[in-house]
Amino acid sequence: MRQAYIQTPCYTGDVSGACSALYELGGMTVMHDPSGCNSTYNTHDEIRWYDRESLIFLSGLTDLDVILGDDERLIGDVCRAAEALHPAFIALVNSPLPWLNGTDFDAVCRLIGERTSLPAFHVPTNGMHDYVRGAGLALETWARHFVKEPRAGREKGKIRANLMGLTPLDFALRDTVSSLRSLLSEAGFEPWSFWAMDDDPENLKRASEADVSLVVSAAGLRAARFLERTFGVPYLAAFPAMGIRDRVWSLLEETASSGKSRSLSHALDLGKEEEGALFLVGEPVTMGSLAAAVHARTGRPCRVLVPLEETETLLGPCFTRVSGEEEIRRALKGAGAVLADPMYRPLVPEGADLVPLPHLAYSGRIFLKEIPDLTAFVPEGL
């Protein structure tokens, strides 16, 4: 029971993460699960329905489908919907039941692709992991199918930068995306492609022509690594928080010129004392960058607790991977203050202040109106 969550919620699941990552890319995403199971994604994890539609469906998996393995019904329904709606691609997202049942999604996608003449692929989620894994798998899979070889004979000019890991689950306030675009331009870089909010999918297909990728959340790490392996585009994992922007831009330029990928967290000195330190809990790229900004501004020692999967390579010397309330509560002992989503309040030790920073992937829409533009966020009272 050490990894149980009793007083606090768990993070958004991998199925919702995959749907969020693919939302604006022009395809049709199908969650293969029983009717009603998409309500969690629709009502808690997705805030773009109000101003932008997307083709996201569920298959309506039934007991007989599970028992008899009637994949033809799924294939037929998907093909008919694609014929009527003309998506750019078809993505099947797995939920726990078909995963446990051993559904052959590769074969299903191959048959759908043959019948529709559309790219069809499977995002191997299973409902057992968090949104970082789901969104990362979705962006990586999309990149494998659609990113083009770079054009030859490119003229030298500004450093072209992809921005990786943009979903509302980490950046619920859309102003953050426009702020990042403006900050990149003001720093002398050419914003190239934004994965995957507020951009044309055609720009994302040309991501291989960039000089460097800036990974602003862990959800973008898999796609950034794909671009590095396949096209030699290095990446920097960092968020340009207020107070450390010059350092981030300098590292981004060094990464582009050296061709060597790096993470800001590995170069951080956040102070040696732990007693009375500020503990930041959440996604490692944004929280690590905010910790660096707080330490640079106040000199206060900081520590970062990361309760998310697939983040090990992003953890620096002042970072700790935690899982479950017991580990988080134990790690927070001695904290002077905690910067985290308000839902972490039951785990904050007595005498420590909670500095609230709501996170859509953790508390859903409860504190939606209080989520700030992270590029301009300065924690108060520190």
NUKOLTI-221084 format. One record per residue (C-alpha): residue in one letter; z, x negated, y negated. Coordinates in nm, 2 decimals, always signed. Example, Ala and Ser with C-alpha at 12.3 -4.5 7.8 and 13.67 -1.06 7.14 Angstrom:
2
<atom a; <+0.78; -1.23; +0.45>>
<atom s; <+0.71; -1.37; +0.11>>
// end
This chain:
382
<atom m; <+0.00; +0.00; +0.00>>
<atom r; <+0.00; -0.30; -0.23>>
<atom q; <-0.34; -0.21; -0.37>>
<atom a; <-0.26; +0.15; -0.43>>
<atom y; <-0.28; +0.32; -0.77>>
<atom i; <+0.00; +0.58; -0.82>>
<atom q; <+0.08; +0.59; -1.19>>
<atom t; <-0.26; +0.48; -1.33>>
<atom p; <-0.62; +0.56; -1.25>>
<atom c; <-0.87; +0.34; -1.08>>
<atom y; <-1.19; +0.22; -1.25>>
<atom t; <-1.52; +0.41; -1.23>>
<atom g; <-1.69; +0.37; -0.89>>
<atom d; <-2.01; +0.19; -0.80>>
<atom v; <-2.22; +0.50; -0.76>>
<atom s; <-2.16; +0.60; -1.13>>
<atom g; <-2.21; +0.23; -1.23>>
<atom a; <-2.56; +0.23; -1.07>>
<atom c; <-2.65; +0.56; -1.23>>
<atom s; <-2.53; +0.44; -1.57>>
<atom a; <-2.73; +0.12; -1.55>>
<atom l; <-3.06; +0.30; -1.46>>
<atom y; <-3.01; +0.60; -1.70>>
<atom e; <-3.25; +0.49; -1.97>>
<atom l; <-3.52; +0.31; -1.76>>
<atom g; <-3.75; +0.61; -1.70>>
<atom g; <-3.69; +0.66; -1.33>>
<atom m; <-3.55; +0.92; -1.11>>
<atom t; <-3.21; +0.84; -0.96>>
<atom v; <-3.09; +1.03; -0.65>>
<atom m; <-2.74; +1.02; -0.53>>
<atom h; <-2.74; +1.09; -0.16>>
<atom d; <-2.42; +1.29; -0.12>>
<atom p; <-2.28; +1.65; -0.08>>
<atom s; <-2.32; +1.90; -0.36>>
<atom g; <-2.07; +1.87; -0.63>>
<atom c; <-2.00; +1.50; -0.59>>
<atom n; <-2.20; +1.41; -0.89>>
<atom s; <-1.96; +1.60; -1.12>>
<atom t; <-1.74; +1.29; -1.15>>
<atom y; <-2.03; +1.10; -1.30>>
<atom n; <-2.16; +1.39; -1.52>>
<atom t; <-1.82; +1.49; -1.66>>
<atom h; <-1.63; +1.16; -1.68>>
<atom d; <-1.86; +0.86; -1.68>>
<atom e; <-2.17; +0.96; -1.87>>
<atom i; <-2.17; +1.04; -2.24>>
<atom r; <-2.55; +1.03; -2.31>>
<atom w; <-2.63; +1.38; -2.18>>
<atom y; <-2.56; +1.52; -2.53>>
<atom d; <-2.86; +1.34; -2.69>>
<atom r; <-3.08; +1.20; -2.41>>
<atom e; <-3.18; +1.34; -2.08>>
<atom s; <-3.23; +1.15; -1.76>>
<atom l; <-3.36; +1.24; -1.41>>
<atom i; <-3.04; +1.20; -1.21>>
<atom f; <-3.00; +1.43; -0.91>>
<atom l; <-2.80; +1.46; -0.59>>
<atom s; <-2.95; +1.53; -0.25>>
<atom g; <-2.70; +1.81; -0.15>>
<atom l; <-2.61; +1.64; +0.18>>
<atom t; <-2.49; +1.89; +0.44>>
<atom d; <-2.28; +1.88; +0.76>>
<atom l; <-2.60; +1.92; +0.97>>
<atom d; <-2.77; +1.64; +0.78>>
<atom v; <-2.48; +1.41; +0.86>>
<atom i; <-2.46; +1.52; +1.23>>
<atom l; <-2.83; +1.54; +1.31>>
<atom g; <-2.96; +1.27; +1.07>>
<atom d; <-3.23; +1.50; +0.90>>
<atom d; <-3.38; +1.24; +0.67>>
<atom e; <-3.70; +1.43; +0.64>>
<atom r; <-3.53; +1.69; +0.42>>
<atom l; <-3.42; +1.42; +0.18>>
<atom i; <-3.76; +1.26; +0.18>>
<atom g; <-3.94; +1.59; +0.12>>
<atom d; <-3.71; +1.70; -0.16>>
<atom v; <-3.75; +1.36; -0.34>>
<atom c; <-4.12; +1.36; -0.31>>
<atom r; <-4.16; +1.72; -0.44>>
<atom a; <-3.94; +1.64; -0.74>>
<atom a; <-4.13; +1.32; -0.81>>
<atom e; <-4.46; +1.51; -0.80>>
<atom a; <-4.33; +1.76; -1.06>>
<atom l; <-4.15; +1.52; -1.29>>
<atom h; <-4.36; +1.20; -1.28>>
<atom p; <-4.08; +0.93; -1.30>>
<atom a; <-4.16; +0.56; -1.34>>
<atom f; <-3.97; +0.48; -1.02>>
<atom i; <-3.74; +0.63; -0.76>>
<atom a; <-3.39; +0.49; -0.69>>
<atom l; <-3.17; +0.61; -0.41>>
<atom v; <-2.80; +0.55; -0.46>>
<atom n; <-2.57; +0.56; -0.16>>
<atom s; <-2.24; +0.74; -0.13>>
<atom p; <-1.96; +0.71; +0.14>>
<atom l; <-2.10; +0.96; +0.39>>
<atom p; <-2.45; +0.82; +0.45>>
<atom w; <-2.30; +0.47; +0.44>>
<atom l; <-2.06; +0.56; +0.72>>
<atom n; <-2.34; +0.74; +0.90>>
<atom g; <-2.57; +0.44; +0.89>>
<atom t; <-2.86; +0.60; +0.70>>
<atom d; <-3.16; +0.36; +0.70>>
<atom f; <-3.23; +0.37; +0.33>>
<atom d; <-3.49; +0.09; +0.34>>
<atom a; <-3.70; +0.30; +0.57>>
<atom v; <-3.65; +0.62; +0.37>>
<atom c; <-3.76; +0.44; +0.05>>
<atom r; <-4.06; +0.30; +0.22>>
<atom l; <-4.17; +0.64; +0.33>>
<atom i; <-4.11; +0.79; -0.01>>
<atom g; <-4.31; +0.51; -0.17>>
<atom e; <-4.60; +0.57; +0.06>>
<atom r; <-4.61; +0.94; -0.01>>
<atom t; <-4.56; +0.92; -0.39>>
<atom s; <-4.73; +0.59; -0.46>>
<atom l; <-4.43; +0.51; -0.68>>
<atom p; <-4.19; +0.22; -0.66>>
<atom a; <-3.89; +0.33; -0.45>>
<atom f; <-3.58; +0.13; -0.39>>
<atom h; <-3.23; +0.16; -0.26>>
<atom v; <-2.92; +0.05; -0.46>>
<atom p; <-2.67; -0.04; -0.18>>
<atom t; <-2.36; +0.13; -0.32>>
<atom n; <-2.11; +0.31; -0.09>>
<atom g; <-1.84; +0.46; -0.32>>
<atom m; <-1.59; +0.19; -0.21>>
<atom h; <-1.63; -0.05; -0.50>>
<atom d; <-1.61; -0.04; -0.88>>
<atom y; <-1.87; +0.01; -1.15>>
<atom v; <-1.93; -0.36; -1.21>>
<atom r; <-2.07; -0.40; -0.86>>
<atom g; <-2.27; -0.08; -0.88>>
<atom a; <-2.42; -0.15; -1.22>>
<atom g; <-2.49; -0.51; -1.13>>
<atom l; <-2.67; -0.41; -0.81>>
<atom a; <-2.88; -0.15; -0.99>>
<atom l; <-2.99; -0.39; -1.27>>
<atom e; <-3.06; -0.67; -1.02>>
<atom t; <-3.26; -0.44; -0.79>>
<atom w; <-3.46; -0.31; -1.09>>
<atom a; <-3.53; -0.66; -1.21>>
<atom r; <-3.66; -0.76; -0.86>>
<atom h; <-3.91; -0.48; -0.87>>
<atom f; <-4.03; -0.49; -1.23>>
<atom v; <-3.97; -0.81; -1.42>>
<atom k; <-4.30; -0.98; -1.47>>
<atom e; <-4.40; -1.35; -1.45>>
<atom p; <-4.39; -1.50; -1.80>>
<atom r; <-4.71; -1.54; -1.99>>
<atom a; <-4.84; -1.89; -2.04>>
<atom g; <-4.89; -2.05; -2.38>>
<atom r; <-4.60; -1.91; -2.57>>
<atom e; <-4.56; -2.04; -2.92>>
<atom k; <-4.24; -2.21; -3.02>>
<atom g; <-4.01; -2.02; -3.26>>
<atom k; <-3.68; -1.86; -3.27>>
<atom i; <-3.47; -1.87; -2.95>>
<atom r; <-3.54; -1.55; -2.75>>
<atom a; <-3.22; -1.39; -2.61>>
<atom n; <-3.18; -1.12; -2.35>>
<atom l; <-2.85; -0.92; -2.38>>
<atom m; <-2.72; -0.83; -2.03>>
<atom g; <-2.46; -0.58; -1.92>>
<atom l; <-2.50; -0.30; -2.17>>
<atom t; <-2.38; +0.04; -2.04>>
<atom p; <-2.16; +0.30; -2.20>>
<atom l; <-1.90; +0.23; -1.94>>
<atom d; <-1.81; -0.09; -2.13>>
<atom f; <-1.97; -0.01; -2.47>>
<atom a; <-1.92; +0.36; -2.52>>
<atom l; <-1.97; +0.34; -2.90>>
<atom r; <-2.35; +0.30; -2.94>>
<atom d; <-2.29; +0.13; -3.28>>
<atom t; <-2.19; -0.18; -3.07>>
<atom v; <-2.54; -0.22; -2.94>>
<atom s; <-2.70; -0.20; -3.28>>
<atom s; <-2.43; -0.44; -3.41>>
<atom l; <-2.51; -0.69; -3.14>>
<atom r; <-2.88; -0.66; -3.22>>
<atom s; <-2.81; -0.73; -3.59>>
<atom l; <-2.57; -1.02; -3.52>>
<atom l; <-2.82; -1.19; -3.30>>
<atom s; <-3.09; -1.17; -3.57>>
<atom e; <-2.85; -1.28; -3.84>>
<atom a; <-2.76; -1.59; -3.63>>
<atom g; <-3.12; -1.69; -3.61>>
<atom f; <-3.20; -1.56; -3.25>>
<atom e; <-3.48; -1.32; -3.16>>
<atom p; <-3.33; -1.02; -2.97>>
<atom w; <-3.57; -0.99; -2.67>>
<atom s; <-3.44; -0.73; -2.42>>
<atom f; <-3.13; -0.52; -2.39>>
<atom w; <-3.01; -0.44; -2.04>>
<atom a; <-3.00; -0.15; -2.04>>
<atom m; <-2.93; +0.06; -2.36>>
<atom d; <-3.14; +0.14; -2.66>>
<atom d; <-3.45; -0.05; -2.55>>
<atom d; <-3.80; +0.01; -2.41>>
<atom p; <-3.82; -0.06; -2.03>>
<atom e; <-4.14; -0.25; -2.11>>
<atom n; <-3.93; -0.51; -2.30>>
<atom l; <-3.70; -0.55; -2.00>>
<atom k; <-4.00; -0.63; -1.79>>
<atom r; <-4.07; -0.92; -2.01>>
<atom a; <-3.72; -1.06; -1.98>>
<atom s; <-3.86; -1.37; -1.80>>
<atom e; <-4.01; -1.48; -2.13>>
<atom a; <-3.67; -1.52; -2.30>>
<atom d; <-3.51; -1.86; -2.35>>
<atom v; <-3.16; -1.75; -2.26>>
<atom s; <-2.95; -1.45; -2.16>>
<atom l; <-2.62; -1.35; -2.32>>
<atom v; <-2.41; -1.17; -2.06>>
<atom v; <-2.17; -0.95; -2.26>>
<atom s; <-2.01; -0.78; -1.96>>
<atom a; <-1.97; -0.86; -1.59>>
<atom a; <-2.21; -0.57; -1.51>>
<atom g; <-2.50; -0.79; -1.63>>
<atom l; <-2.42; -1.10; -1.43>>
<atom r; <-2.63; -1.02; -1.12>>
<atom a; <-2.94; -0.96; -1.32>>
<atom a; <-2.88; -1.27; -1.53>>
<atom r; <-2.85; -1.48; -1.22>>
<atom f; <-3.17; -1.33; -1.08>>
<atom l; <-3.36; -1.43; -1.40>>
<atom e; <-3.21; -1.78; -1.37>>
<atom r; <-3.30; -1.82; -1.01>>
<atom t; <-3.65; -1.67; -1.03>>
<atom f; <-3.77; -1.77; -1.38>>
<atom g; <-3.53; -2.04; -1.49>>
<atom v; <-3.37; -1.84; -1.77>>
<atom p; <-3.01; -1.97; -1.82>>
<atom y; <-2.73; -1.75; -1.93>>
<atom l; <-2.41; -1.76; -2.12>>
<atom a; <-2.13; -1.52; -2.04>>
<atom a; <-1.95; -1.44; -2.37>>
<atom f; <-1.91; -1.17; -2.62>>
<atom p; <-1.94; -1.24; -2.99>>
<atom a; <-1.61; -1.11; -3.10>>
<atom m; <-1.50; -1.14; -3.46>>
<atom g; <-1.35; -1.49; -3.51>>
<atom i; <-1.54; -1.68; -3.24>>
<atom r; <-1.90; -1.59; -3.33>>
<atom d; <-2.00; -1.93; -3.45>>
<atom r; <-1.87; -2.08; -3.13>>
<atom v; <-2.06; -1.82; -2.92>>
<atom w; <-2.39; -1.88; -3.11>>
<atom s; <-2.35; -2.26; -3.07>>
<atom l; <-2.29; -2.23; -2.70>>
<atom l; <-2.59; -1.99; -2.67>>
<atom e; <-2.81; -2.24; -2.84>>
<atom e; <-2.68; -2.52; -2.62>>
<atom t; <-2.74; -2.31; -2.31>>
<atom a; <-3.10; -2.24; -2.41>>
<atom s; <-3.17; -2.61; -2.48>>
<atom s; <-3.00; -2.75; -2.17>>
<atom g; <-3.11; -2.49; -1.93>>
<atom k; <-2.76; -2.49; -1.78>>
<atom s; <-2.57; -2.16; -1.74>>
<atom r; <-2.21; -2.14; -1.84>>
<atom s; <-1.92; -1.90; -1.91>>
<atom l; <-1.71; -1.91; -2.23>>
<atom s; <-1.40; -1.85; -2.03>>
<atom h; <-1.42; -2.19; -1.86>>
<atom a; <-1.40; -2.36; -2.20>>
<atom l; <-1.11; -2.16; -2.34>>
<atom d; <-0.77; -2.30; -2.42>>
<atom l; <-0.55; -1.99; -2.47>>
<atom g; <-0.21; -2.17; -2.50>>
<atom k; <+0.03; -2.30; -2.24>>
<atom e; <+0.33; -2.08; -2.28>>
<atom e; <+0.33; -1.76; -2.07>>
<atom e; <+0.67; -1.62; -2.18>>
<atom g; <+0.60; -1.38; -2.47>>
<atom a; <+0.22; -1.42; -2.44>>
<atom l; <-0.03; -1.15; -2.52>>
<atom f; <-0.18; -1.02; -2.19>>
<atom l; <-0.52; -0.86; -2.20>>
<atom v; <-0.62; -0.64; -1.91>>
<atom g; <-0.98; -0.53; -1.83>>
<atom e; <-1.34; -0.65; -1.80>>
<atom p; <-1.33; -1.04; -1.82>>
<atom v; <-1.62; -1.12; -2.06>>
<atom t; <-1.50; -0.89; -2.34>>
<atom m; <-1.13; -0.94; -2.28>>
<atom g; <-1.17; -1.32; -2.25>>
<atom s; <-1.36; -1.33; -2.58>>
<atom l; <-1.11; -1.11; -2.75>>
<atom a; <-0.83; -1.34; -2.62>>
<atom a; <-1.01; -1.64; -2.77>>
<atom a; <-1.04; -1.46; -3.10>>
<atom v; <-0.67; -1.36; -3.11>>
<atom h; <-0.57; -1.72; -3.02>>
<atom a; <-0.79; -1.87; -3.28>>
<atom r; <-0.66; -1.64; -3.55>>
<atom t; <-0.29; -1.63; -3.46>>
<atom g; <-0.22; -1.93; -3.23>>
<atom r; <-0.05; -1.69; -2.99>>
<atom p; <-0.08; -1.78; -2.62>>
<atom c; <-0.30; -1.53; -2.43>>
<atom r; <-0.36; -1.45; -2.07>>
<atom v; <-0.63; -1.22; -1.92>>
<atom l; <-0.58; -1.00; -1.61>>
<atom v; <-0.89; -0.89; -1.44>>
<atom p; <-0.87; -0.59; -1.20>>
<atom l; <-1.25; -0.57; -1.13>>
<atom e; <-1.47; -0.70; -0.85>>
<atom e; <-1.74; -0.96; -0.86>>
<atom t; <-1.59; -1.15; -1.15>>
<atom e; <-1.46; -1.46; -0.98>>
<atom t; <-1.71; -1.70; -1.15>>
<atom l; <-1.62; -1.55; -1.49>>
<atom l; <-1.25; -1.64; -1.46>>
<atom g; <-1.12; -1.94; -1.66>>
<atom p; <-0.79; -2.12; -1.62>>
<atom c; <-0.60; -1.85; -1.82>>
<atom f; <-0.74; -1.57; -1.61>>
<atom t; <-0.59; -1.39; -1.31>>
<atom r; <-0.76; -1.16; -1.07>>
<atom v; <-0.53; -0.86; -0.98>>
<atom s; <-0.56; -0.57; -0.75>>
<atom g; <-0.33; -0.27; -0.75>>
<atom e; <-0.04; -0.16; -0.96>>
<atom e; <+0.21; -0.38; -0.79>>
<atom e; <+0.02; -0.70; -0.87>>
<atom i; <-0.05; -0.59; -1.23>>
<atom r; <+0.31; -0.50; -1.29>>
<atom r; <+0.43; -0.83; -1.15>>
<atom a; <+0.18; -1.03; -1.35>>
<atom l; <+0.29; -0.86; -1.67>>
<atom k; <+0.65; -0.96; -1.64>>
<atom g; <+0.75; -1.17; -1.94>>
<atom a; <+0.46; -1.04; -2.15>>
<atom g; <+0.53; -1.01; -2.52>>
<atom a; <+0.25; -0.76; -2.58>>
<atom v; <-0.03; -0.61; -2.37>>
<atom l; <-0.38; -0.53; -2.50>>
<atom a; <-0.53; -0.27; -2.26>>
<atom d; <-0.64; +0.09; -2.21>>
<atom p; <-0.36; +0.33; -2.30>>
<atom m; <-0.35; +0.45; -1.94>>
<atom y; <-0.19; +0.11; -1.85>>
<atom r; <+0.13; +0.21; -2.04>>
<atom p; <+0.34; +0.28; -1.72>>
<atom l; <+0.29; -0.08; -1.61>>
<atom v; <+0.38; -0.24; -1.94>>
<atom p; <+0.73; -0.41; -1.91>>
<atom e; <+1.02; -0.29; -2.12>>
<atom g; <+1.03; -0.46; -2.46>>
<atom a; <+0.66; -0.54; -2.47>>
<atom d; <+0.42; -0.36; -2.71>>
<atom l; <+0.11; -0.19; -2.59>>
<atom v; <-0.19; -0.26; -2.82>>
<atom p; <-0.44; +0.02; -2.72>>
<atom l; <-0.80; -0.05; -2.65>>
<atom p; <-0.96; +0.25; -2.47>>
<atom h; <-1.22; +0.17; -2.20>>
<atom l; <-1.45; +0.45; -2.09>>
<atom a; <-1.48; +0.31; -1.73>>
<atom y; <-1.10; +0.34; -1.70>>
<atom s; <-0.97; +0.64; -1.89>>
<atom g; <-1.29; +0.84; -1.92>>
<atom r; <-1.33; +1.06; -2.22>>
<atom i; <-0.95; +1.10; -2.29>>
<atom f; <-0.96; +0.84; -2.58>>
<atom l; <-1.33; +0.85; -2.65>>
<atom k; <-1.29; +0.90; -3.02>>
<atom e; <-1.07; +0.60; -3.04>>
<atom i; <-1.30; +0.35; -2.88>>
<atom p; <-1.40; +0.09; -3.15>>
<atom d; <-1.71; -0.12; -3.21>>
<atom l; <-1.60; -0.43; -3.02>>
<atom t; <-1.79; -0.66; -3.25>>
<atom a; <-1.56; -0.56; -3.54>>
<atom f; <-1.24; -0.50; -3.34>>
<atom v; <-0.93; -0.69; -3.46>>
<atom p; <-0.61; -0.60; -3.27>>
<atom e; <-0.34; -0.49; -3.51>>
<atom g; <+0.02; -0.61; -3.51>>
<atom l; <-0.05; -0.95; -3.35>>
// end
